[in-house]
């Protein structure tokens, strides 16, 4: 899959998830949605990327666009082994 198709697919997943989220909160007061989404997405993003890279942290950090030190810090923050 080329990078444009990959980005489009990811955007579609996020759009669908956000539509479902807003439908389900049905008037429940929320704020700071950006921080909420980033906070909930970062841990599984790191976990799944590390799995995809078969535990290779150097490769995972490259794929995520993070330094290896930043990846390790985030792994510690989220208790990811």
Buried (B, 14 or more C-beta within 10 A) or exposed (E): EEEEEEEEEEEEEEEEEEEEBEEEEEEEEEEEEEEEBEEEEBBEEBBEBBEEBEEEBEBBBBBBEBEEEEBBEBBEEEEBE
